[in-house]
Every structure is written in structure tokens, then in C-alpha cells.
Amino acid sequence: MLRQAKEARTLKQNLLLASSTAFVSGVTNVAGMVAFLAFTSNITGHVANLSKHVVEQNWQEIVVFVVWLLLFFIGAFMSNFIVKSLEHKSRYRAHSTPIIIEIILLLFVAIYGHNFYRETQLEREMVIGVIIFSMGLQNSLVSTISGGLIKSTHLTGLFTDLGGDVSEWLHPNVAKTDATRNKIYIRLTVLGFYFFGGIMGGYFFNLFDFAIFYFIPLILLTILYYDLSPVALHKMSRLFWAGKN
């Protein structure tokens, strides 16, 4: 999922990346809504709230929402900066580093929320900010890897793109191509797994509270392992045959 450049990616690799990261986003967003009554995987709603607070001249809330928007931006900036800095050395290292940072941040949320969170306003704003930053990292990464095809943390652009793709597929004057069909598959996969992740996030947060954030990094670890496992098996087989000889 992480080793291939956007030009060399197969449909299977894109579907696996889309499903896993969209599921993470869905779980995270709904868990954030249940825990904090705030969006945590996208910033569209935060822009609307910021506008509302500007009209009301609620300066404290304005600062909070501006910081959240900047954190998503900084996460996206950092993710792409890391990829561009490391891809000439190792594409896997370049693509996996933002995910490792995201895992660390979400583990922090799990540990802090499960053991120390006292529901103060400052804590709420801080934890939301950490999650938003991690979603900025993830969304920028999957968009970069897929050449802009996959955006896993929000659905507004997805429905726009899906509408255009379906229109192109059904239009009598446009030739049906594998590329268009694959785009539709990928966008429906993002939609389905985001929705499924949202259901799971809401259900299991009610059961396990912040402990659900221990589960999310496990999904991200499977993304890292997917590319490492063939390499590990190859090395083991070489060692095995070297020992036989």
C-alpha cells in the first residue's frame, strides 16, 4: 500500500488504502462527536462555526477554531514535507513516517483520555486539536500517495467527484473506461468504510469510552505491516536457503 508511487499503483492497493484510512477517519470522527461534540476528521464544520463566532465577536472561540484549522493545515503540510524529504531515499519510509506519527498521536489520545481526562474545556480543546492534526497528516498522505484520488477524512469532495464519475460512466457520448470504473469503485469504498467506521466508532465508544483510541492505531499498523510482510518473508526465505546451502 505504501511502497508504490501514484503512477504504479494497482486498483487493489488503492482499494486497501482507501478502505483502511476511511474506516479510521469514520471511527475517529464519530468518536470525537460523541466525546467532544466536535468534528475531528474534517474542518468544514469548523469553518462554519468560525464564521458564526466572528459575527458574534466571540474572540475566545475564534482563537480556538483558528488554531484547529491551522493544526489541520500544519498536519497536511508536515505530511507532504516529510514525503518529499524522504522519498528519494525510501518511498516506504517517506510514506510510513506520517502514519507512525499519527499512531503516536492517537495513542496519546487513548492514554490521556482513558487515564487523565477530566473533561475541562482546555483538555477538550487540546485533545480535539491533537486528533485534527493527525487527520491532517493522514488526509494529506493518502492524497499524495494516490495522486489526489483518495481523500479519506471528509465526504463533500467525494460526493462531488463521485457524481462526476458516475455521470461520465452513464453518459451516452462518453466512452466507458477502466479508469473511470476504478475511480467509482474507490470512491464508493471510501464512502462505505467511512460510514461503517462511523457506526463502529459510535457503538464502541459507548462501550469502551476512550479505550477505542487504542484500537485505531492497530488498523494503521496493519497498513505498515502490509508492505513489510513480503520483505520479511523474502529475507527469511533467503536466510533459509543460504543455510541449506
C-alpha positions as CSV (number, residue, x, y, z in Angstrom):
1,M,0.0,0.0,0.0
2,L,2.8,2.4,0.8
3,R,5.7,1.4,-1.5
4,Q,4.2,2.2,-4.8
5,A,4.2,5.7,-6.4
6,K,0.9,7.0,-7.7
7,E,1.7,6.1,-11.3
8,A,2.4,2.4,-10.4
9,R,-0.5,1.8,-8.0
10,T,-2.9,-1.0,-8.7
11,L,-6.7,-0.9,-8.1
12,K,-6.2,-3.4,-5.2
13,Q,-3.6,-1.2,-3.5
14,N,-5.8,1.8,-3.8
15,L,-8.9,0.0,-2.5
16,L,-6.9,-1.3,0.5
17,L,-5.6,2.2,1.3
18,A,-9.0,3.8,0.8
19,S,-10.9,1.2,3.0
20,S,-8.4,1.3,5.9
21,T,-7.9,5.0,6.1
22,A,-11.6,5.8,5.5
23,F,-12.5,3.4,8.3
24,V,-10.0,5.1,10.6
25,S,-11.5,8.5,9.7
26,G,-15.0,7.4,10.3
27,V,-14.2,5.9,13.7
28,T,-12.3,8.9,14.7
29,N,-14.9,11.5,13.6
30,V,-17.8,9.8,15.3
31,A,-15.9,9.1,18.5
32,G,-14.9,12.7,18.5
33,M,-18.5,13.8,18.1
34,V,-19.7,11.5,20.9
35,A,-16.8,12.6,23.2
36,F,-16.5,16.3,22.5
37,L,-19.5,17.2,20.3
38,A,-17.0,18.4,17.7
39,F,-15.8,17.2,14.2
40,T,-12.4,15.7,14.4
41,S,-11.7,14.3,10.9
42,N,-12.6,17.3,8.8
43,I,-12.7,21.1,9.1
44,T,-15.7,22.1,7.0
45,G,-17.9,22.4,10.1
46,H,-15.2,24.3,11.9
47,V,-15.1,27.0,9.2
48,A,-18.8,27.5,9.6
49,N,-18.5,27.7,13.4
50,L,-15.6,30.2,13.0
51,S,-17.7,32.4,10.8
52,K,-20.5,32.3,13.4
53,H,-18.2,33.3,16.2
54,V,-16.7,36.1,14.1
55,V,-20.2,37.5,13.6
56,E,-20.9,37.2,17.3
57,Q,-17.4,38.6,18.2
58,N,-16.7,35.7,20.5
59,W,-13.0,36.2,20.5
60,Q,-12.0,33.2,22.7
61,E,-13.9,30.8,20.4
62,I,-12.4,32.5,17.3
63,V,-8.9,31.7,18.6
64,V,-9.8,28.1,19.3
65,F,-11.3,27.5,15.8
66,V,-8.4,29.3,14.1
67,V,-5.9,27.1,16.0
68,W,-7.8,23.9,15.0
69,L,-7.8,25.0,11.3
70,L,-4.1,25.7,11.5
71,L,-3.4,22.4,13.1
72,F,-5.1,20.5,10.2
73,F,-3.1,22.7,7.8
74,I,0.1,22.1,9.6
75,G,-0.5,18.3,9.7
76,A,-1.1,18.3,5.9
77,F,2.0,20.5,5.4
78,M,4.2,18.3,7.5
79,S,3.0,15.1,5.9
80,N,3.8,16.3,2.4
81,F,7.0,17.8,3.5
82,I,8.1,14.5,5.1
83,V,7.2,12.6,1.9
84,K,9.1,15.0,-0.3
85,S,12.1,14.9,2.0
86,L,12.4,11.1,2.3
87,E,11.1,9.7,-1.0
88,H,14.4,9.9,-2.7
89,K,15.9,7.6,0.0
90,S,13.0,5.2,0.5
91,R,9.4,5.6,-0.7
92,Y,8.2,3.2,2.1
93,R,10.0,5.3,4.7
94,A,8.6,8.5,3.3
95,H,5.0,7.2,3.2
96,S,5.2,5.3,6.6
97,T,6.6,8.2,8.7
98,P,3.4,10.3,8.8
99,I,1.4,7.2,9.7
100,I,3.9,6.4,12.5
101,I,3.4,10.0,13.8
102,E,-0.4,9.6,13.6
103,I,-0.2,6.3,15.5
104,I,1.8,8.0,18.3
105,L,-0.7,10.9,18.5
106,L,-3.7,8.7,18.7
107,L,-2.1,6.5,21.3
108,F,-1.5,9.7,23.3
109,V,-5.2,10.5,22.9
110,A,-6.1,7.0,24.1
111,I,-3.8,7.1,27.1
112,Y,-4.6,10.6,28.1
113,G,-8.3,10.2,27.6
114,H,-8.6,6.9,29.3
115,N,-6.4,7.8,32.4
116,F,-6.2,11.5,32.9
117,Y,-9.0,13.3,31.0
118,R,-11.2,15.4,33.4
119,E,-13.5,17.0,30.9
120,T,-12.2,20.5,31.3
121,Q,-12.6,22.9,28.4
122,L,-8.8,23.3,28.0
123,E,-8.4,19.5,27.9
124,R,-11.2,19.2,25.4
125,E,-9.7,21.8,23.1
126,M,-6.3,20.2,23.4
127,V,-7.4,16.7,22.6
128,I,-9.5,17.8,19.6
129,G,-6.5,19.7,18.3
130,V,-4.3,16.6,18.5
131,I,-6.8,14.5,16.6
132,I,-7.4,17.2,14.0
133,F,-3.6,17.4,13.4
134,S,-3.4,13.6,13.0
135,M,-6.2,13.7,10.5
136,G,-4.4,16.4,8.5
137,L,-1.4,14.1,8.4
138,Q,-3.4,11.2,7.2
139,N,-5.5,13.0,4.6
140,S,-2.5,14.7,3.0
141,L,-0.6,11.4,2.9
142,V,-3.3,9.3,1.2
143,S,-4.0,12.2,-1.2
144,T,-0.3,12.4,-2.1
145,I,0.2,8.6,-2.4
146,S,-2.9,8.2,-4.7
147,G,-2.3,11.3,-6.8
148,G,-5.3,13.1,-5.3
149,L,-7.7,10.2,-6.0
150,I,-8.3,9.3,-2.3
151,K,-9.2,11.7,0.4
152,S,-10.2,9.8,3.5
153,T,-11.2,12.3,6.1
154,H,-14.2,14.1,4.5
155,L,-17.0,13.4,2.1
156,T,-18.0,16.7,0.5
157,G,-15.4,16.4,-2.3
158,L,-16.0,12.7,-2.5
159,F,-19.7,13.1,-3.5
160,T,-18.8,15.8,-6.0
161,D,-16.2,13.6,-7.6
162,L,-18.4,10.5,-7.5
163,G,-21.3,12.4,-9.1
164,G,-18.9,13.5,-11.9
165,D,-17.5,10.0,-12.4
166,V,-21.0,8.3,-12.5
167,S,-22.2,10.9,-14.9
168,E,-19.2,10.2,-17.2
169,W,-19.8,6.5,-16.9
170,L,-23.5,6.7,-17.8
171,H,-23.3,9.5,-20.5
172,P,-24.1,8.0,-23.9
173,N,-21.4,10.2,-25.6
174,V,-18.5,9.3,-23.3
175,A,-16.7,6.0,-23.7
176,K,-16.7,3.8,-20.6
177,T,-13.1,3.2,-19.4
178,D,-11.5,1.1,-16.8
179,A,-10.0,4.3,-15.2
180,T,-13.5,5.8,-14.7
181,R,-14.9,2.5,-13.4
182,N,-11.9,2.2,-10.9
183,K,-12.5,5.7,-9.6
184,I,-16.1,4.9,-8.9
185,Y,-15.1,1.7,-7.0
186,I,-12.5,3.6,-4.9
187,R,-14.9,6.5,-4.1
188,L,-17.7,4.0,-3.1
189,T,-15.2,2.2,-1.0
190,V,-14.2,5.4,0.9
191,L,-17.9,6.2,1.4
192,G,-18.8,2.7,2.6
193,F,-15.9,2.3,5.0
194,Y,-16.2,5.8,6.4
195,F,-19.9,5.1,7.2
196,F,-19.1,1.7,8.6
197,G,-16.3,3.2,10.7
198,G,-18.7,5.9,12.0
199,I,-21.1,3.2,13.1
200,M,-18.3,1.2,14.8
201,G,-16.9,4.4,16.4
202,G,-20.2,5.4,18.0
203,Y,-21.1,1.9,19.1
204,F,-17.8,1.0,20.7
205,F,-17.1,4.5,22.2
206,N,-20.3,4.0,24.2
207,L,-19.0,0.6,25.4
208,F,-15.3,1.4,25.9
209,D,-15.0,5.2,26.1
210,F,-11.5,6.5,25.2
211,A,-10.1,2.9,25.0
212,I,-11.4,2.8,21.5
213,F,-8.5,5.0,20.5
214,Y,-6.2,2.0,21.3
215,F,-7.9,0.2,18.5
216,I,-7.4,2.8,15.8
217,P,-3.6,2.6,15.8
218,L,-3.9,-1.2,15.3
219,I,-5.6,-0.5,11.9
220,L,-2.8,1.9,11.0
221,L,-0.2,-0.7,12.0
222,T,-1.8,-3.2,9.5
223,I,-1.1,-0.6,6.8
224,L,2.5,-0.6,7.8
225,Y,2.7,-4.4,8.1
226,Y,1.1,-5.0,4.6
227,D,4.2,-3.7,2.9
228,L,6.7,-5.1,5.4
229,S,5.4,-8.7,5.4
230,P,6.6,-9.6,1.8
231,V,10.0,-8.1,2.5
232,A,10.3,-10.0,5.8
233,L,9.2,-13.3,4.1
234,H,11.7,-12.7,1.3
235,K,14.6,-12.2,3.8
236,M,13.6,-15.2,5.8
237,S,13.5,-17.4,2.6
238,R,16.9,-16.1,1.6
239,L,18.3,-16.9,5.0
240,F,16.7,-20.4,4.9
241,W,18.1,-21.3,1.5
242,A,21.5,-19.8,2.4
243,G,21.5,-22.1,5.5
244,K,20.6,-25.1,3.3
245,N,23.5,-24.4,1.1
